[in-house]
Amino acid sequence: MDNIEVSVIMPSYKSEQFLAATIDSVINQTFKEWELIIIDDCSPDNSNKIIGEYMEQSEKIKLISLKSNSGPAIARNRGIQEAKGRYIAFLDSDDLWHLDKLSKQISFMQEQDIALSYTSYYRIKETSGKIIYQFYVPEKVDYSELLKQNIIGCLTAIYDTKKIGKVYMPDIDKRQDFGLWLSILKKVPYAYGITEPLAYYRVRSASVSSNKILASKYNWKLYREVEKLPLYKAIYYFGWYTYKSILRYKK
């Protein structure tokens, strides 16, 4: 398969209810120079059957099956390892993209000479898909500001391997995407955002991110164990994280 500009990395685990719509949102992109790498993390449902049906229709879709359930960090990193595109994009198997997402974002990155970009997005209800609210992002963010709050939604992020090489997620239970953005922002001064919402994040009741106490715990672990922040800095940024989280989830 020729002309792969964007490699879309999609871990798959227990998302059969939403998987077809998610894959369709990639297939229907107005930007066509992509490959979709789906990493099956030993999902116990019928996801592989759905993926297989799509693979019969398009050579752009590739399936990697892990031998044991390994978690999203290892799954995504395996996808990054296999990626052939210059640009690495991320989409979870229950989320959605606007049909112009890749077209607008790749043009934005090329015109502005950007290594890491992200967009605003909608948070939607699990079953109905009804919009809960719009999460708007700042036009740019640096390492220090991102530590205060991870404003980069994984489903919106794209980075350019030509500028920074392949960068992988830290092998931690949660907050792997946050760790990846921080790693990239040690290489480049800023990540840049498109304020237009171009993706749809499905809020699932069973997700770890929906448990605010657990989310706080993993954020703290990222500060201390991955970023190796001194205690006083970790406390400072955790204070910011808590404050911004309260403001965010009031919406």
Secondary structure as the mmCIF struct_conf table of DSSP 4:
data_model
#
loop_
_struct_conf.conf_type_id
_struct_conf.id
_struct_conf.beg_label_comp_id
_struct_conf.beg_label_asym_id
_struct_conf.beg_label_seq_id
_struct_conf.end_label_comp_id
_struct_conf.end_label_asym_id
_struct_conf.end_label_seq_id
STRN STRN1 VAL A 6 SER A 12
BEND BEND1 TYR A 13 LYS A 14
HELX_RH_AL_P HELX_RH_AL_P1 GLU A 16 ILE A 27
TURN_TY1_P TURN_TY1_P1 ASN A 28 ASN A 28
BEND BEND2 THR A 30 THR A 30
STRN STRN2 TRP A 34 ASP A 40
BEND BEND3 PRO A 44 ASN A 46
HELX_RH_AL_P HELX_RH_AL_P2 SER A 47 GLN A 57
TURN_TY1_P TURN_TY1_P2 GLU A 59 LYS A 60
STRN STRN3 ILE A 61 SER A 65
BEND BEND4 LYS A 67 SER A 68
HELX_RH_AL_P HELX_RH_AL_P3 PRO A 72 GLU A 82
BEND BEND5 GLY A 85 ARG A 86
STRN STRN4 TYR A 87 PHE A 90
TURN_TY1_P TURN_TY1_P3 SER A 93 ASP A 94
STRN STRN5 LEU A 96 TRP A 97
TURN_TY1_P TURN_TY1_P4 LEU A 99 ASP A 100
HELX_RH_AL_P HELX_RH_AL_P4 LYS A 101 GLN A 112
TURN_TY1_P TURN_TY1_P5 ASP A 113 ASP A 113
BEND BEND6 ALA A 115 ALA A 115
STRN STRN6 LEU A 116 LYS A 125
TURN_TY1_P TURN_TY1_P6 GLU A 126 SER A 128
STRN STRN7 ILE A 131 PHE A 135
BEND BEND7 GLU A 139 GLU A 139
STRN STRN8 LYS A 140 VAL A 141
HELX_RH_AL_P HELX_RH_AL_P5 TYR A 143 LYS A 148
HELX_RH_3T_P HELX_RH_3T_P1 CYS A 154 THR A 156
STRN STRN9 ILE A 158 ASP A 160
HELX_RH_AL_P HELX_RH_AL_P6 THR A 161 ILE A 164
BEND BEND8 ASP A 171 ASP A 171
BEND BEND9 ASP A 173 LYS A 174
HELX_RH_AL_P HELX_RH_AL_P7 GLN A 176 ILE A 184
TURN_TY1_P TURN_TY1_P7 LEU A 185 LYS A 187
BEND BEND10 VAL A 188 PRO A 189
STRN STRN10 ALA A 191 VAL A 203
TURN_TY1_P TURN_TY1_P8 SER A 205 ALA A 206
HELX_RH_3T_P HELX_RH_3T_P2 VAL A 208 SER A 210
HELX_RH_AL_P HELX_RH_AL_P8 LYS A 212 LYS A 221
HELX_RH_PI_P HELX_RH_PI_P1 LEU A 222 VAL A 226
BEND BEND11 GLU A 227 GLU A 227
HELX_RH_AL_P HELX_RH_AL_P9 LEU A 231 TYR A 249
TURN_TY1_P TURN_TY1_P9 LYS A 250 LYS A 250
#
